Amino acid sequence: MKDQIVARGEGLNSLVVRPDSGHPPEVVIKCLELLGSKFGVKTNTKGFKVLPDYIRVIQGDGIDADMLELICNTMLAFGWAIDNLAFGSGGGLLQKMNRDTMKCAYKCSWVEVEVDGEIVARDVSKNPITDKGKKSKKGRLTLECNDGVYATVENGDPAKDIMVTVFEDGELLVDHLLADIRTRAEVGEVEAPAPFKSPEAWVGEFDAWCAENDVEPTITGASVRECYFRDGGGGGGVCGGSAG
C-alpha cells in the first residue's frame, strides 16, 4: 500500500489519515510518528518536521477550542509543524460555544429618551457586582488608533473614529474584496508561543511505545517530559519553540 500512496502522490493526490477514538494529543502525535517512520519527513524553515506532501492527518474526534490548542502545543513540543494536521469541525466547535467563550457580547451603550417633552441622551452600561469581567463600555463609542494601537473609546472624538458603515437599513454600502480583507489582517511576524506545560502521563510512556512500534522519534518523550517537569515535581517545566 505504501507504494500505491507514493505513486498517487506523484499525481498531486494526497492521502488524509483520520484517527478516531483516544486522547487527541496522544493519538495525533503517535499517528504522525508512525507515518513519519514509514514515509519519511522533511524539516521546514523553522525547524519543524513535515510529512511528504502526499500524506496528511485530520483530527475530528474530541475537538473543541481548548483541545485544539492543546493538540497544537503538543505538536510543537514534539517538533511537528502544524501544516501536517487539519481539524474536523464537529459538535464541539459548533455547540460547545457561548457568548463567554471569546468574551464577546453586544450591549446597548447609549440611548435617547423623552423626558418632560424633551429628548435627553443617556449613557448605558452593564457592571455586574459579581463579575467585573462582564462590565460593558458606555456612551457613543469610537474606534481610535493612537501610535498604532487600536482602542474602543467611550464618548470619543467622532473625527478620530475609523469605523466605516458597511451595511445599513438593508443596503450594502461598502463591498470589501477578500484580497483587501486579507491584507488588513496581516499582523506582522508571529510571536513564539508561550512556554508549554502539561501533566500528560502518556508522554512518559512515549519512548517505550516508540520502541514497541519500531519508531525512531527525533524528539523523545523523555526530553519533552523533562521539559514539562524540569523541577522534578508536577509543574514548573518549560517547553518553547516557534510556530510551525
ZIUR-V253351 format. One record per residue. RES is the residue in one letter. BURIAL is b if it has 9 or more other ideal C-beta (glycine too) atoms within 8 Angstrom, else e. D_CENTER is the distance of its C-alpha to the mean C-alpha in Angstrom with 2 decimals. Layout:
res->RES burial->BURIAL d_center->D_CENTER
res->RES burial->BURIAL d_center->D_CENTER
This chain:
res->M burial->e d_center->34.10
res->K burial->e d_center->32.45
res->D burial->e d_center->34.92
res->Q burial->e d_center->34.15
res->I burial->b d_center->30.39
res->V burial->b d_center->31.13
res->A burial->e d_center->33.73
res->R burial->b d_center->31.44
res->G burial->b d_center->29.01
res->E burial->e d_center->31.85
res->G burial->e d_center->31.90
res->L burial->e d_center->28.25
res->N burial->e d_center->27.34
res->S burial->b d_center->24.41
res->L burial->b d_center->24.33
res->V burial->b d_center->21.10
res->V burial->b d_center->21.36
res->R burial->b d_center->20.04
res->P burial->b d_center->20.45
res->D burial->e d_center->21.15
res->S burial->e d_center->21.84
res->G burial->e d_center->21.16
res->H burial->e d_center->18.59
res->P burial->b d_center->15.44
res->P burial->b d_center->14.57
res->E burial->b d_center->18.31
res->V burial->b d_center->18.85
res->V burial->b d_center->16.27
res->I burial->b d_center->17.67
res->K burial->b d_center->21.21
res->C burial->b d_center->20.85
res->L burial->b d_center->19.62
res->E burial->b d_center->22.47
res->L burial->b d_center->25.01
res->L burial->b d_center->24.21
res->G burial->b d_center->24.20
res->S burial->b d_center->27.55
res->K burial->e d_center->29.09
res->F burial->b d_center->27.81
res->G burial->e d_center->27.10
res->V burial->b d_center->24.23
res->K burial->e d_center->24.01
res->T burial->e d_center->22.30
res->N burial->b d_center->20.25
res->T burial->e d_center->21.01
res->K burial->e d_center->18.64
res->G burial->e d_center->20.31
res->F burial->b d_center->17.93
res->K burial->b d_center->19.42
res->V burial->b d_center->19.16
res->L burial->b d_center->21.15
res->P burial->b d_center->23.78
res->D burial->e d_center->22.73
res->Y burial->b d_center->24.55
res->I burial->b d_center->22.52
res->R burial->b d_center->18.90
res->V burial->b d_center->17.21
res->I burial->b d_center->15.47
res->Q burial->b d_center->14.32
res->G burial->e d_center->15.11
res->D burial->b d_center->16.65
res->G burial->e d_center->15.35
res->I burial->b d_center->11.83
res->D burial->b d_center->10.49
res->A burial->b d_center->7.48
res->D burial->e d_center->8.84
res->M burial->b d_center->9.84
res->L burial->b d_center->6.78
res->E burial->e d_center->5.73
res->L burial->b d_center->9.49
res->I burial->b d_center->9.95
res->C burial->b d_center->7.94
res->N burial->b d_center->9.89
res->T burial->b d_center->12.93
res->M burial->b d_center->12.90
res->L burial->b d_center->12.99
res->A burial->b d_center->15.70
res->F burial->b d_center->17.69
res->G burial->b d_center->17.46
res->W burial->b d_center->15.75
res->A burial->b d_center->13.89
res->I burial->b d_center->10.72
res->D burial->e d_center->13.21
res->N burial->b d_center->15.00
res->L burial->b d_center->12.76
res->A burial->e d_center->11.95
res->F burial->b d_center->10.85
res->G burial->b d_center->13.50
res->S burial->e d_center->13.11
res->G burial->b d_center->15.77
res->G burial->e d_center->17.09
res->G burial->b d_center->14.32
res->L burial->b d_center->11.96
res->L burial->e d_center->15.17
res->Q burial->e d_center->17.22
res->K burial->e d_center->15.49
res->M burial->e d_center->14.56
res->N burial->e d_center->16.96
res->R burial->e d_center->17.61
res->D burial->e d_center->16.54
res->T burial->e d_center->12.98
res->M burial->e d_center->11.92
res->K burial->e d_center->15.46
res->C burial->e d_center->16.63
res->A burial->e d_center->20.21
res->Y burial->e d_center->23.09
res->K burial->b d_center->26.33
res->C burial->e d_center->29.78
res->S burial->b d_center->30.51
res->W burial->b d_center->33.97
res->V burial->e d_center->36.94
res->E burial->e d_center->40.49
res->V burial->e d_center->43.10
res->E burial->e d_center->46.84
res->V burial->e d_center->48.93
res->D burial->e d_center->52.72
res->G burial->e d_center->52.56
res->E burial->e d_center->50.26
res->I burial->e d_center->46.61
res->V burial->e d_center->44.68
res->A burial->e d_center->41.07
res->R burial->e d_center->39.05
res->D burial->b d_center->35.68
res->V burial->b d_center->33.64
res->S burial->b d_center->30.90
res->K burial->e d_center->29.53
res->N burial->e d_center->29.70
res->P burial->e d_center->29.68
res->I burial->e d_center->31.61
res->T burial->e d_center->29.57
res->D burial->e d_center->26.05
res->K burial->e d_center->25.96
res->G burial->e d_center->22.21
res->K burial->e d_center->23.23
res->K burial->e d_center->25.67
res->S burial->b d_center->25.63
res->K burial->b d_center->27.01
res->K burial->b d_center->30.55
res->G burial->b d_center->32.74
res->R burial->e d_center->32.38
res->L burial->b d_center->28.95
res->T burial->b d_center->28.36
res->L burial->b d_center->25.42
res->E burial->b d_center->26.78
res->C burial->e d_center->25.77
res->N burial->e d_center->27.61
res->D burial->e d_center->27.35
res->G burial->e d_center->24.08
res->V burial->e d_center->22.49
res->Y burial->e d_center->21.84
res->A burial->e d_center->23.03
res->T burial->e d_center->24.19
res->V burial->b d_center->27.85
res->E burial->b d_center->30.15
res->N burial->e d_center->33.32
res->G burial->b d_center->32.43
res->D burial->e d_center->34.49
res->P burial->e d_center->34.32
res->A burial->e d_center->35.33
res->K burial->b d_center->32.11
res->D burial->b d_center->29.86
res->I burial->e d_center->27.65
res->M burial->e d_center->26.47
res->V burial->e d_center->27.98
res->T burial->e d_center->29.16
res->V burial->e d_center->27.69
res->F burial->e d_center->28.98
res->E burial->e d_center->32.02
res->D burial->e d_center->34.53
res->G burial->e d_center->33.43
res->E burial->e d_center->33.62
res->L burial->e d_center->30.96
res->L burial->e d_center->31.94
res->V burial->e d_center->29.43
res->D burial->e d_center->28.09
res->H burial->e d_center->25.08
res->L burial->e d_center->24.62
res->L burial->e d_center->21.26
res->A burial->e d_center->22.10
res->D burial->e d_center->22.64
res->I burial->b d_center->19.36
res->R burial->e d_center->17.53
res->T burial->e d_center->19.82
res->R burial->e d_center->19.16
res->A burial->e d_center->15.36
res->E burial->e d_center->16.00
res->V burial->e d_center->15.23
res->G burial->e d_center->16.87
res->E burial->e d_center->15.99
res->V burial->e d_center->12.54
res->E burial->e d_center->13.30
res->A burial->e d_center->13.31
res->P burial->b d_center->10.93
res->A burial->e d_center->12.91
res->P burial->e d_center->15.40
res->F burial->b d_center->14.32
res->K burial->b d_center->16.87
res->S burial->b d_center->17.49
res->P burial->e d_center->20.70
res->E burial->b d_center->20.14
res->A burial->e d_center->23.72
res->W burial->e d_center->23.20
res->V burial->b d_center->22.31
res->G burial->e d_center->25.92
res->E burial->b d_center->27.26
res->F burial->b d_center->25.26
res->D burial->b d_center->28.09
res->A burial->e d_center->30.66
res->W burial->b d_center->28.64
res->C burial->b d_center->28.45
res->A burial->e d_center->32.21
res->E burial->e d_center->32.89
res->N burial->e d_center->31.08
res->D burial->e d_center->32.31
res->V burial->b d_center->28.93
res->E burial->e d_center->29.01
res->P burial->b d_center->25.56
res->T burial->e d_center->25.10
res->I burial->e d_center->23.35
res->T burial->b d_center->25.12
res->G burial->b d_center->23.98
res->A burial->e d_center->26.58
res->S burial->e d_center->25.07
res->V burial->b d_center->21.57
res->R burial->b d_center->23.27
res->E burial->b d_center->25.40
res->C burial->b d_center->22.34
res->Y burial->b d_center->21.19
res->F burial->b d_center->24.74
res->R burial->b d_center->26.54
res->D burial->e d_center->28.60
res->G burial->e d_center->29.89
res->G burial->e d_center->28.63
res->G burial->e d_center->25.73
res->G burial->b d_center->23.36
res->G burial->e d_center->23.44
res->G burial->b d_center->22.42
res->V burial->e d_center->19.96
res->C burial->b d_center->18.00
res->G burial->e d_center->16.64
res->G burial->b d_center->15.82
res->S burial->e d_center->14.29
res->A burial->b d_center->11.32
res->G burial->b d_center->12.71
